[in-house]
Amino acid sequence: MNSEDVGRPIQLDKTIHEQARLQIMTQLYVIEEADFLFLMRKTGLTWGNLSSHMSKLEEAGYIEVRKEFQEKKPHTILKITESGRNAFQEYRKMLDKVFERLQE
């Protein structure tokens, strides 16, 4: 860490930092895209909570939401965008800085 960073608060992306959105972004960072029910099971979020957080991530441009039908049933796919992937990588770097400062 350089001397310019000392004493400066580390700015974590608040859109990603919220626990539910962090879970969603972590899943999508690894697998790139998943359907709504898969993410519901993996995160333990309710339908309404996942939908709400999904909307916030979509508004931020971090995920793309695709709605389609499979055998006349709605099917929602969430996919991490390039912007979302970059934001998540930056979030991880900032989190690493938090831990680096603890060791100083």
C-alpha positions in Angstrom: 0.0 0.0 0.0 1.4 3.4 -0.8 1.6 6.3 1.6 -1.3 8.2 -0.1 -3.7 5.4 1.0 -2.8 5.7 4.7 -5.7 7.2 6.7 -8.1 7.3 3.8 -11.3 5.3 4.2 -11.6 2.4 1.8 -14.7 2.9 -0.4 -16.5 -0.4 -0.9 -19.2 -0.5 -3.6 -22.4 -0.2 -1.6 -24.5 -1.8 -4.3 -22.4 -5.0 -4.1 -21.6 -4.8 -0.4 -25.2 -5.4 0.8 -25.3 -9.0 2.0 -28.0 -10.3 -0.4 -26.5 -8.6 -3.4 -23.1 -9.8 -2.5 -24.4 -13.4 -2.5 -26.0 -12.9 -5.9 -22.9 -11.3 -7.4 -20.6 -14.0 -6.0 -22.8 -16.7 -7.6 -22.9 -15.0 -10.9 -19.2 -14.1 -10.9 -18.4 -17.8 -10.7 -21.1 -19.3 -13.0 -21.9 -16.2 -15.2 -25.6 -16.8 -15.5 -28.3 -18.6 -13.6 -32.0 -18.9 -13.4 -34.1 -17.2 -10.7 -35.0 -20.4 -8.9 -31.4 -21.6 -8.8 -30.3 -18.3 -7.2 -33.2 -18.4 -4.7 -32.1 -21.9 -3.5 -28.4 -20.9 -3.4 -28.9 -17.6 -1.6 -31.8 -18.6 0.7 -33.6 -15.4 -0.4 -37.4 -15.2 -0.7 -38.9 -14.5 -4.1 -39.6 -10.9 -3.2 -36.2 -10.2 -1.7 -34.3 -11.8 -4.7 -36.5 -9.8 -7.1 -35.9 -6.5 -5.3 -32.1 -7.0 -5.1 -32.0 -8.3 -8.7 -33.7 -5.0 -9.8 -31.0 -2.9 -7.9 -28.2 -4.8 -9.6 -29.9 -4.5 -13.0 -30.3 -0.7 -12.5 -26.6 -0.5 -11.6 -25.8 -2.3 -14.9 -24.2 -5.2 -13.0 -26.5 -7.9 -14.2 -28.7 -8.5 -17.2 -32.2 -10.0 -16.7 -33.7 -12.0 -19.5 -37.3 -13.2 -19.2 -38.5 -16.0 -21.5 -41.1 -18.8 -21.4 -40.4 -22.5 -21.2 -43.4 -24.6 -21.9 -45.7 -21.6 -21.2 -44.1 -21.0 -17.8 -42.1 -17.8 -17.1 -38.4 -18.3 -16.8 -36.0 -15.6 -15.6 -32.3 -15.7 -16.3 -29.8 -13.4 -14.5 -26.4 -12.9 -16.2 -23.4 -10.8 -14.9 -22.4 -8.1 -17.3 -18.9 -7.0 -18.1 -19.5 -3.9 -16.0 -20.7 -6.2 -13.1 -17.6 -8.4 -13.5 -15.3 -5.4 -13.4 -17.2 -3.9 -10.4 -17.0 -7.2 -8.5 -13.2 -7.5 -9.2 -12.7 -3.9 -7.9 -14.9 -4.8 -4.8 -12.6 -7.7 -4.1 -9.5 -5.5 -4.5 -10.9 -3.0 -2.0 -11.8 -5.7 0.4 -8.2 -7.0 0.2 -7.0 -3.5 1.1 -9.2 -3.7 4.2 -7.4 -6.8 5.4 -3.9 -5.4 4.3 -4.5 -2.5 6.6 -5.3 -4.8 9.5 -1.8 -6.2 9.2 0.0 -2.9 9.4 
